[in-house]
Amino acid sequence: MTKLILVGVILLLSALVASSQAVNSARPEMKPELAGVWIPEVEKTNKPDAGSEGWTNVVIEQSDTQVKFRLVYPPGAKPPTREFAYYTDQRGETNSGTVYFFFVANKKMADEEVRSKANWDGAVLVVIHQLIVHDGPLTVNVELTMRWSMSDDGKTLTRTMNTVTKSATYLQKTAGSEKLYPLAVPNGKNAESKDVYLRLEPKQKD
């Protein structure tokens, strides 16, 4: 009788574990709530008394399949705002603007239109950009992977970027002629870069 009871307990426990695993696998993974206003940590450090209007405001809107970034620069900046929208179902998107927002380490101009694809990797928003960077006669094709991750307390947002150089060409101009030369590119990823954004708390009402 004791053995039968023991076997019954084991079977019951196994059924409970299997049921728990089934529930967990069926439960959709929660995505972080990125929506809100964020400011670059470096700006707050360098200009602590500037206030919200004196810092770049990164306004994020989030829905089931879209994350939109709107950059509102301090007064006098040109352009005063920029917008970038990403679709997390990997349908792909095209945004216009300079490489500055994507590529902090290299502020050179990219093509006006930048193609990308976005998706969620667990709680991390991943956006892979295909960039064409121009520097005089040099043209470089770059794949940039941007990862946005939020802290557990929801107060900081970290953007991590890695780049891979796909190809590069050099345009040589001589009297009356032009010739395009392919250049050897390094293998592997370039140095990783990170920047941090702080959630801007709304002003408390009196």
C-alpha positions in Angstrom: 0.0 0.0 0.0 2.8 2.4 0.9 4.4 1.8 -2.5 1.1 2.5 -4.3 0.7 5.8 -2.4 4.3 6.8 -3.2 3.8 6.0 -6.9 0.6 8.1 -6.8 2.4 11.1 -5.3 5.1 10.9 -7.9 2.6 10.8 -10.7 0.7 13.7 -9.3 3.9 15.8 -8.9 4.9 15.0 -12.5 1.5 16.1 -13.8 1.7 19.4 -11.8 5.2 20.1 -13.3 4.0 19.3 -16.8 1.0 21.5 -16.4 3.1 24.4 -15.0 5.5 24.1 -18.0 2.6 24.1 -20.4 1.1 27.3 -18.9 4.5 29.0 -18.9 5.2 28.2 -22.5 1.7 29.4 -23.5 2.1 32.7 -21.6 3.4 35.5 -23.9 6.6 37.0 -22.7 6.1 40.5 -21.3 7.8 43.3 -23.3 9.2 46.3 -21.4 7.3 49.6 -21.6 9.7 51.9 -23.3 7.1 54.6 -23.9 7.9 57.9 -22.2 10.4 60.7 -22.4 14.1 60.0 -22.1 17.2 62.2 -22.0 20.9 61.3 -22.8 22.8 60.7 -19.5 25.8 62.5 -21.0 23.8 65.7 -21.6 22.5 65.7 -18.0 26.0 65.2 -16.7 27.6 67.9 -18.8 24.7 70.4 -18.4 23.0 69.5 -15.1 21.1 72.8 -14.8 19.8 72.9 -18.4 16.5 71.3 -17.5 14.2 69.3 -19.7 14.1 72.0 -22.5 17.9 72.2 -22.5 18.4 68.5 -23.0 17.6 66.4 -26.1 14.2 64.7 -25.4 13.8 61.2 -26.8 10.1 60.6 -26.9 9.2 57.0 -27.4 5.7 55.7 -28.4 5.1 52.0 -28.3 2.3 49.7 -29.6 2.0 46.0 -30.3 4.1 46.1 -33.5 5.6 49.5 -33.6 8.2 51.5 -31.6 8.5 55.2 -32.6 11.4 57.5 -31.5 11.0 61.3 -31.8 14.0 63.4 -31.0 13.2 66.9 -29.8 16.4 69.0 -29.7 17.1 72.0 -27.5 15.9 75.4 -28.9 17.9 76.6 -31.9 18.8 73.2 -33.2 18.3 72.4 -36.9 16.3 70.4 -37.6 14.3 70.8 -34.3 13.0 67.3 -34.4 13.6 63.9 -36.0 11.5 60.8 -36.1 12.3 57.1 -36.5 9.7 54.3 -36.6 10.4 50.5 -36.3 8.0 47.6 -36.8 8.8 44.7 -34.4 7.1 42.1 -36.6 10.2 42.3 -38.9 8.3 43.6 -41.9 11.1 46.1 -42.4 11.1 49.9 -42.5 12.9 52.9 -44.1 13.7 56.0 -42.1 15.3 59.2 -43.3 17.9 61.2 -41.5 21.7 61.3 -40.8 23.8 58.6 -39.3 24.3 60.6 -36.1 21.4 59.1 -34.3 22.5 55.6 -35.2 26.3 55.9 -35.3 27.7 57.9 -32.4 31.3 57.0 -33.2 31.1 58.4 -36.8 29.1 61.5 -37.5 29.5 61.4 -41.3 26.4 61.6 -43.5 24.7 58.4 -44.6 22.2 58.0 -47.4 19.0 60.0 -46.7 17.1 56.7 -46.5 18.2 54.0 -44.1 16.7 50.5 -44.3 16.3 48.3 -41.2 14.4 45.4 -39.6 13.4 45.2 -36.0 12.2 42.5 -33.6 12.1 41.7 -29.9 14.8 39.4 -28.5 13.2 38.6 -25.2 13.0 42.0 -23.4 15.5 43.7 -25.7 14.5 45.7 -28.8 16.9 44.8 -31.7 17.1 46.9 -34.8 19.5 45.9 -37.7 20.3 48.8 -40.0 21.9 48.7 -43.5 23.8 51.9 -43.9 25.8 53.5 -46.7 28.4 55.9 -45.3 30.1 58.5 -47.6 33.4 60.1 -46.8 34.7 62.0 -49.8 35.8 59.4 -52.4 35.2 56.6 -49.9 31.9 54.7 -49.7 31.3 52.1 -47.0 28.5 49.6 -46.6 27.8 49.0 -42.9 25.4 46.7 -41.0 24.7 48.2 -37.6 22.9 46.2 -34.9 21.3 48.4 -32.2 20.0 46.8 -29.0 17.8 48.8 -26.6 17.5 47.3 -23.1 15.7 48.8 -20.1 16.8 48.4 -16.4 14.6 46.4 -14.0 13.4 49.6 -12.3 12.5 51.2 -15.6 14.6 54.3 -15.0 17.4 53.8 -17.5 17.5 52.7 -21.1 20.8 51.5 -22.6 21.5 51.5 -26.3 24.3 49.1 -27.4 25.6 49.2 -31.0 27.9 46.9 -33.0 28.9 47.4 -36.6 30.1 45.1 -39.4 31.7 46.6 -42.5 30.3 44.7 -45.5 32.2 46.3 -48.3 34.0 49.5 -49.2 35.0 51.3 -52.4 37.3 54.2 -53.4 36.5 56.5 -56.3 39.7 57.8 -57.9 39.3 60.8 -60.1 42.0 61.8 -62.6 41.9 64.3 -65.5 38.8 63.3 -67.5 38.2 59.9 -66.0 37.0 58.1 -62.9 37.8 54.6 -61.6 36.1 52.7 -58.7 38.4 50.5 -56.6 37.1 47.8 -54.2 38.8 47.9 -50.8 39.6 45.1 -48.4 37.5 45.2 -45.3 38.3 43.9 -41.8 36.5 40.7 -40.6 34.4 40.7 -37.5 32.7 43.4 -35.5 34.0 46.8 -34.8 34.3 48.1 -31.3 31.1 48.1 -29.3 29.7 51.4 -28.2 27.0 52.2 -25.5 25.0 55.2 -24.4 22.5 55.5 -21.6 19.2 57.4 -21.4 17.5 58.5 -18.2 13.7 58.5 -17.9 12.5 62.1 -17.5 10.1 62.1 -14.6 7.0 64.4 -15.2 6.8 67.5 -13.1 4.8 67.1 -9.9 1.7 69.2 -9.7 1.5 71.7 -6.8 
